Amino acid sequence: MTATPILYDPDCGFCRVCVALLLRWDRDGRLRPVPLGGPEANELLGEMPDAERMASWHLVRADGSVRSAGRAFPDLFGMLPAGAPLARLTGLFPRASERGYRWVADQRTTLGRPIPDAARRWADRVISESRADNR
């Protein structure tokens, strides 16, 4: 099984912690973290403009199509253990999922400030271990 790339902003502490939490939830190793801005991310995202690349996280499906921001939640949650209810909910309410994602994304600097350095280091370890496991 090939793990699904999940692309994230490596310079955002809040984003790294969120990805690490998803990777811990993903006990079957279905997700593979890929930092935005690197060669693999550039290849996976193809012609997507830079501003759009950095505006949100992205999930690359097996067929190469990309889902971003709130529109990616149904696919993401559908891959995670016991995530089916959230997949259905976010699929039924795509506009609400997108608006919720956008609100959090717009607040990520504020939300990231109280995250302790120890939590950021934990997130970096989780992401690093996951990248090593998926090579």
VEXMAR-161537 format. One line per 10 residues: their letters; for each residue x, y, z of N, C-alpha, C. Coordinates in nm, 2 decimals, padded with zeros to 4 digits. Last residue first. Example, Ala and Ser with C-alpha at 12.3 -4.5 7.8 and 13.67 -1.06 7.14 Angstrom:
REM residues 2
sa = 01.28/-00.22/00.71/01.37/-00.11/00.71/01.29/00.00/00.79 | 01.32/-00.57/00.78/01.23/-00.45/00.78/01.32/-00.33/00.78
This chain:
REM residues 135
rndarsesiv = 00.95/00.56/00.37/01.04/00.57/00.25/01.06/00.43/00.19 | 00.79/00.57/00.59/00.72/00.57/00.46/00.82/00.58/00.34 | 00.95/00.60/00.81/00.88/00.48/00.79/00.82/00.46/00.66 | 01.04/00.87/00.78/01.14/00.76/00.77/01.07/00.62/00.75 | 00.80/01.00/00.82/00.87/01.02/00.69/00.97/00.90/00.67 | 00.76/00.93/01.09/00.66/00.89/00.98/00.72/00.90/00.84 | 00.97/01.06/01.21/00.96/00.91/01.22/00.87/00.86/01.11 | 00.90/01.33/01.15/01.03/01.27/01.11/01.02/01.12/01.11 | 00.66/01.36/01.29/00.67/01.37/01.14/00.79/01.31/01.09 | 00.75/01.31/01.55/00.64/01.23/01.49/00.65/01.23/01.34
rdawrraadp = 00.93/01.52/01.58/00.98/01.38/01.59/00.88/01.29/01.53 | 00.76/01.75/01.56/00.87/01.73/01.46/00.93/01.58/01.46 | 00.60/01.71/01.78/00.54/01.70/01.65/00.65/01.68/01.54 | 00.79/01.74/01.98/00.72/01.62/01.97/00.67/01.60/01.83 | 00.85/02.01/01.94/00.96/01.91/01.92/00.90/01.77/01.91 | 00.60/02.12/02.00/00.66/02.14/01.87/00.77/02.04/01.84 | 00.59/02.06/02.27/00.49/02.00/02.18/00.54/02.01/02.03 | 00.81/02.21/02.37/00.81/02.07/02.38/00.71/02.00/02.29 | 00.72/02.47/02.33/00.83/02.42/02.24/00.84/02.27/02.25 | 00.35/02.49/02.34/00.49/02.49/02.40/00.59/02.43/02.30
iprglttrqd = 00.13/02.71/02.19/00.19/02.57/02.18/00.33/02.57/02.24 | 00.04/02.97/02.18/00.05/02.90/02.32/00.11/02.76/02.31 | 00.07/03.03/01.90/00.15/03.09/02.00/00.16/03.02/02.13 | -00.12/02.91/01.73/00.01/02.84/01.75/00.09/02.90/01.86 | -00.34/03.08/01.72/-00.36/02.95/01.78/-00.22/02.88/01.81 | -00.21/03.29/01.58/-00.26/03.31/01.71/-00.28/03.18/01.79 | -00.16/03.16/01.34/-00.05/03.22/01.41/-00.09/03.24/01.56 | -00.41/03.07/01.26/-00.31/02.97/01.29/-00.19/03.03/01.37 | -00.64/03.20/01.17/-00.60/03.22/01.31/-00.48/03.13/01.35 | -00.68/03.11/00.91/-00.66/03.25/00.93/-00.61/03.28/01.07
avwrygresa = -00.73/02.84/00.97/-00.61/02.88/00.89/-00.58/03.02/00.91 | -00.98/02.86/01.10/-00.87/02.81/01.17/-00.74/02.85/01.10 | -01.13/02.96/00.88/-01.12/03.04/01.00/-01.00/02.99/01.08 | -01.10/02.76/00.69/-01.05/02.89/00.66/-01.04/02.97/00.79 | -01.24/02.55/00.82/-01.10/02.54/00.79/-01.04/02.67/00.77 | -01.50/02.66/00.82/-01.43/02.62/00.94/-01.28/02.61/00.92 | -01.54/02.68/00.54/-01.54/02.80/00.62/-01.47/02.77/00.76 | -01.53/02.40/00.47/-01.44/02.50/00.41/-01.43/02.62/00.50 | -01.74/02.30/00.62/-01.61/02.25/00.64/-01.50/02.34/00.59 | -01.96/02.44/00.51/-01.92/02.46/00.65/-01.78/02.41/00.68
rpflgtlral = -01.95/02.33/00.25/-01.93/02.48/00.27/-01.89/02.51/00.41 | -02.00/02.06/00.29/-01.87/02.10/00.24/-01.84/02.25/00.26 | -02.16/01.86/00.45/-02.16/02.01/00.47/-02.03/02.07/00.43 | -02.12/01.60/00.39/-02.26/01.65/00.38/-02.26/01.80/00.39 | -01.85/01.57/00.45/-01.90/01.55/00.31/-02.04/01.61/00.29 | -01.84/01.60/00.72/-01.78/01.70/00.64/-01.81/01.69/00.49 | -01.99/01.36/00.78/-02.04/01.49/00.82/-01.97/01.60/00.74 | -01.84/01.15/00.67/-01.97/01.17/00.63/-02.02/01.32/00.66 | -01.60/01.19/00.82/-01.60/01.19/00.68/-01.73/01.22/00.62 | -01.70/01.15/01.08/-01.65/01.28/01.04/-01.64/01.30/00.89
pagaplmgfl = -01.76/00.87/01.06/-01.87/00.97/01.09/-01.82/01.11/01.05 | -01.50/00.76/00.99/-01.61/00.76/00.89/-01.72/00.86/00.93 | -01.29/00.73/01.17/-01.31/00.86/01.11/-01.43/00.87/01.02 | -01.20/00.49/01.27/-01.32/00.55/01.33/-01.35/00.69/01.28 | -00.89/00.56/01.14/-00.97/00.47/01.22/-01.08/00.55/01.29 | -00.89/00.74/00.82/-00.85/00.73/00.96/-00.94/00.63/01.04 | -01.00/00.79/00.58/-00.88/00.70/00.58/-00.84/00.67/00.73 | -01.20/00.98/00.61/-01.23/00.84/00.56/-01.12/00.74/00.57 | -01.06/01.21/00.67/-01.12/01.14/00.78/-01.17/00.99/00.74 | -00.97/01.27/00.40/-00.88/01.25/00.51/-00.94/01.16/00.62
dpfargasrv = -01.21/01.29/00.25/-01.11/01.19/00.21/-01.01/01.16/00.33 | -01.33/01.51/00.40/-01.40/01.38/00.38/-01.30/01.27/00.34 | -01.13/01.72/00.39/-01.17/01.65/00.51/-01.24/01.52/00.49 | -01.08/01.87/00.16/-01.01/01.74/00.18/-01.05/01.66/00.30 | -01.22/02.10/00.18/-01.27/02.00/00.08/-01.20/01.87/00.09 | -01.07/02.26/00.35/-01.19/02.19/00.40/-01.24/02.08/00.31 | -00.76/02.22/00.17/-00.84/02.28/00.28/-00.96/02.20/00.33 | -00.78/02.01/-00.12/-00.72/02.11/-00.03/-00.82/02.17/00.07 | -00.69/01.74/-00.32/-00.80/01.80/-00.24/-00.73/01.89/-00.14 | -00.58/01.64/-00.64/-00.55/01.71/-00.51/-00.68/01.77/-00.45
sgdarvlhws = -00.51/01.34/-00.82/-00.59/01.46/-00.79/-00.56/01.51/-00.65 | -00.38/01.10/-00.83/-00.30/01.22/-00.85/-00.38/01.35/-00.83 | -00.51/00.88/-00.75/-00.52/00.91/-00.89/-00.44/01.04/-00.93 | -00.48/00.89/-00.47/-00.41/00.78/-00.55/-00.41/00.81/-00.70 | -00.46/01.24/-00.38/-00.53/01.11/-00.39/-00.45/01.01/-00.48 | -00.31/01.44/-00.15/-00.30/01.39/-00.29/-00.36/01.25/-00.30 | -00.41/01.72/00.02/-00.41/01.57/00.03/-00.41/01.52/-00.12 | -00.28/02.01/00.18/-00.33/01.94/00.06/-00.32/01.79/00.08 | -00.34/02.32/00.35/-00.28/02.19/00.34/-00.35/02.12/00.23 | -00.31/02.66/00.22/-00.37/02.55/00.29/-00.29/02.42/00.29
amreadpmeg = -00.16/02.84/00.08/-00.28/02.89/00.15/-00.35/02.78/00.23 | 00.05/02.76/-00.06/00.08/02.79/00.08/-00.05/02.84/00.15 | -00.07/02.71/-00.31/00.00/02.60/-00.24/00.01/02.63/-00.09 | -00.16/02.96/-00.38/-00.26/02.86/-00.35/-00.19/02.74/-00.28 | 00.09/03.08/-00.43/00.00/03.14/-00.33/-00.11/03.04/-00.29 | 00.19/02.93/-00.65/00.25/02.93/-00.51/00.16/02.98/-00.41 | -00.05/02.74/-00.84/00.02/02.86/-00.81/00.07/02.86/-00.67 | 00.00/02.42/-00.97/-00.08/02.50/-00.87/00.01/02.62/-00.84 | 00.11/02.24/-01.15/00.10/02.38/-01.19/00.03/02.47/-01.09 | 00.21/02.01/-00.90/00.22/02.05/-01.04/00.21/02.20/-01.07
llenaepggl = 00.21/01.89/-00.66/00.11/01.99/-00.68/00.12/02.05/-00.82 | 00.42/01.70/-00.68/00.28/01.66/-00.65/00.18/01.76/-00.68 | 00.64/01.87/-00.72/00.61/01.77/-00.82/00.46/01.73/-00.80 | 00.64/02.02/-00.48/00.63/02.09/-00.61/00.59/01.99/-00.72 | 00.68/01.81/-00.30/00.56/01.89/-00.29/00.54/01.96/-00.43 | 00.94/01.74/-00.37/00.84/01.64/-00.38/00.70/01.71/-00.38 | 01.10/01.98/-00.32/01.08/01.92/-00.45/00.97/01.82/-00.47 | 00.92/02.19/-00.08/01.02/02.10/-00.12/01.00/02.04/-00.26 | 00.69/02.33/-00.02/00.81/02.41/-00.06/00.92/02.32/-00.11 | 00.55/02.14/00.24/00.53/02.23/00.13/00.66/02.30/00.10
pvprlrgdrd = 00.65/01.81/00.34/00.65/01.96/00.36/00.63/02.04/00.23 | 00.44/01.54/00.38/00.53/01.60/00.28/00.53/01.75/00.30 | 00.36/01.24/00.55/00.37/01.39/00.55/00.48/01.43/00.45 | 00.13/01.01/00.45/00.28/01.03/00.44/00.30/01.18/00.44 | -00.11/00.78/00.58/-00.07/00.91/00.55/00.08/00.92/00.55 | -00.14/00.52/00.67/-00.20/00.56/00.54/-00.16/00.70/00.49 | -00.07/00.38/00.90/00.03/00.44/00.81/-00.02/00.48/00.68 | -00.26/00.29/01.09/-00.22/00.20/00.97/-00.12/00.26/00.88 | -00.31/00.50/01.27/-00.23/00.38/01.31/-00.19/00.29/01.20 | -00.35/00.80/01.27/-00.34/00.71/01.15/-00.25/00.59/01.19
wrlllavcvr = -00.31/00.94/01.50/-00.44/00.88/01.47/-00.44/00.78/01.37 | -00.06/01.03/01.44/-00.08/00.94/01.56/-00.21/00.87/01.54 | -00.11/01.20/01.22/-00.02/01.08/01.20/-00.04/00.98/01.32 | -00.26/01.40/01.35/-00.32/01.31/01.25/-00.24/01.18/01.22 | -00.06/01.51/01.51/-00.18/01.45/01.57/-00.25/01.35/01.47 | 00.11/01.60/01.31/00.15/01.50/01.40/00.04/01.43/01.47 | -00.06/01.80/01.20/-00.02/01.69/01.12/00.03/01.57/01.21 | -00.07/01.98/01.42/-00.19/01.92/01.36/-00.16/01.79/01.28 | 00.20/02.05/01.45/00.13/01.98/01.56/00.00/01.91/01.51 | 00.23/02.18/01.21/00.31/02.06/01.24/00.25/01.98/01.35
cfgcdpdyli = 00.06/02.40/01.24/00.04/02.30/01.13/00.11/02.17/01.16 | 00.18/02.54/01.45/00.04/02.49/01.46/00.01/02.38/01.36 | 00.42/02.61/01.33/00.42/02.52/01.45/00.28/02.46/01.47 | 00.51/02.63/01.01/00.40/02.67/01.10/00.40/02.57/01.21 | 00.69/02.55/00.82/00.73/02.66/00.90/00.63/02.70/01.01 | 00.58/02.35/00.67/00.68/02.31/00.77/00.72/02.42/00.86 | 00.25/02.30/00.59/00.35/02.41/00.60/00.45/02.38/00.71 | 00.19/01.99/00.41/00.17/02.09/00.52/00.28/02.19/00.52 | 00.03/01.73/00.25/00.12/01.83/00.24/00.09/01.94/00.34 | 00.02/01.39/00.25/-00.05/01.50/00.31/00.05/01.62/00.32
ptatm = 00.00/01.12/00.03/00.07/01.24/00.08/-00.02/01.34/00.14 | -00.08/00.80/00.14/-00.13/00.92/00.07/-00.05/01.04/00.12 | 00.13/00.51/00.08/00.07/00.61/00.17/00.03/00.73/00.09 | 00.06/00.22/-00.09/00.13/00.34/-00.09/00.05/00.44/-00.01 | 00.08/-00.12/00.00/00.00/00.00/00.00/00.09/00.12/00.00
